[in-house]
Amino acid sequence: MTMPTNEASERELDLITSMREEDDVARQLSRHAELLPIATGRQTLRFLLTRLGSMRLAFVLMVLTVLAAAIAGAAVPRLIGTVVDVVTAPEGGHMEGVWVLAAVMVGVGVLQAVCSALGQAQVSALGQRLLAGMREDVIDRALDLPAQTMERAGIGDALSRVADDVAVTAKAVTNIVPWIITVTFQITITLVALAMLSPYLLLVVVAILPFYIAALRWFLPRTNRIYRVERIALGARAQGLLSAINGVPTVHAYEIEQRETRHVAALSRSAYSLKMRIMNLVISVAWIMTVPELLAITLVLVLGFFLVNSVGVPVGVVASAGIYILTLLWPLQSLIFSLDDAQSAAASLMRMVGVIVSIDPAVSPGPEEPADGSVELTGIAHSYGQQRVLEPIDLTIEEGETIALVGASGAGKSTLASIIAGTLRPSEGTVRHGGADLSRAQLDAVRAHAVIVSQDVHVFHGTLADDLRLAAPDASEEDLWAALGTVGADSWAELLPHRLDTAVGEKGERLSAEQAQQLALARVALKDPAILVMDEATADEGSSGARVLERAALAVAEGRTTVIVAHRLSQAMHADRILVMADGHVIESGSHADLLAADGQYARLWAAWSR
């Protein structure tokens, strides 16, 4: 495993945290990674409106419930003003009227509480339904990405989107969004009620609103930029942690624990610095908010005194209007900070929507199905961005034939193997499995027809039987033992504490790399594909382990069309045909004996290998 140059990265990130322009920070953080797509604000809004359109009835009921709560809340100050008028009436207050008004206020308060609780529950439920579908879509799209794309983007970026971004958005959906909707309705209805009650006191609102508008215009754009970069920084931190954890053997071997710790600490400092910038902005805007609050209280007292004593406006009307204005202050300030939290969620939402709308879901491009195990490549070429990795290749593989791909690292072997397996769509050319053009083939049929096994295999959490049945859900216990026996894994499986019912993977029985690879090959035996591609599936094992896995691979490959990306020439020598690759070209083709007789590149590789 190649570890990052962390001392340089630490210096770079120290420089990043000192930058004032957040866009520069984003460029620096993502310079060495090809991030997954991020949606624009317009794309995100269009996506949300489309999804809400499918929940139209629930959305309308939610709006009506929140509106009823806002109207009930706006009625309380007016009732209080009426009580004041009753008590201060020249002929003396009538307690019967006061008690009646008190009962009405209690009823309105109960109605407001019920509608508010029900409205927030409806908003949360609607948001959770929306988020649940989005979470599934993000994971679905991420799992459909080619392995090469995921490697270039970094697993940390994908992980932060299905974990951190979902968590931030879920918090917003549960807490922030319901509050924003409730407060928005409350402010709107209160302004309407105030205008109907006393247009004069709207002057107070006119006086303080510019302060809130200015605060929004100053505060939100600055935090919005920082939130977008913060999400990238968190993804970079996740990638750094995963890189260090996955490379623990290398870290220990080279005694670079402190260097890796410094690297992760530098990534964390970058995220922390961005968070502190946001907190400084929050403190600044909180100070600004004290000005309109003091101004509003002062104007209410002065203007109210004038209206009662000079204009003859009833005290109850002024009292109601004063309560309306004072009750606007907290919602207005709360709205600013809620919108700030919503911006953080929006940054995460844009990253989630970016994956959903920018990556096509895995769908069947057509109805064609492979008829046999033959493979035909016509004019196949491939590029990663501007980098050309595979030049045009024509290749025909007969059913049951075994092909070995040989060449130096970067020759294009893995890219060609992925194209043959159907997991990577080539930039140019046509791939046919059993006569079926993969660009017009039925997806499930192709996935059942061809399987690729790499050197990086995963043992899923669960019992050994569950792990095997991923390939064949209906397989019987006898089928599972037969598959294990095919790859020589039955000997160690018999020794497990509960045999097939033993928990393996994370928090279960730890399998060695050799056993994990045997398990992957056993899945292939259960799936029984017509085409098998092995991308250096035994490359990381020592000599004894390599021999065990090579025997297992040969057993699984028997009777199938097989393509082997050969790390060891001992794997290639038994193939029906060997393709020697260099710089994206096939430079030699033939059997082991033919290529040795030709005394070309393969012969030189074999001579070096034999020594």
Salt bridges, closest charged atoms under 4 A:
GLU7 OE2 - ARG262 NH2 3.54
GLU10 OE1 - ARG262 NE 3.62
GLU10 OE2 - ARG269 NH2 3.59
GLU12 OE2 - ARG31 NH2 2.16
ASP14 OD1 - ARG269 NH2 3.02
GLU22 OE1 - ARG225 NE 3.60
GLU22 OE2 - ARG277 NH1 3.10
ASP23 OD1 - ARG228 NH2 3.73
ASP24 OD1 - ARG27 NH2 1.98
GLU34 OE1 - ARG152 NE 3.20
ASP137 OD2 - ARG51 NH2 2.38
ASP140 OD2 - ARG141 NH1 3.42
ASP144 OD1 - ARG447 NH2 3.33
ASP157 OD2 - ARG161 NH2 3.34
ASP157 OD1 - ARG351 NH2 3.40
ASP165 OD1 - ARG231 NE 2.94
ASP165 OD2 - ARG351 NE 2.68
GLU230 OE2 - LYS275 NZ 3.31
GLU257 OE2 - HIS252 ND1 2.98
GLU260 OE2 - ARG259 NH2 3.69
GLU368 OE2 - ARG440 NE 3.39
GLU391 OE1 - ARG388 NE 3.42
GLU401 OE2 - ARG577 NE 3.01
GLU428 OE2 - ARG388 NH1 2.94
ASP437 OD2 - ARG440 NH1 3.35
ASP467 OD1 - ARG523 NH2 2.25
GLU494 OE1 - ARG499 NH2 2.90
ASP528 OD1 - ARG560 NH1 2.60
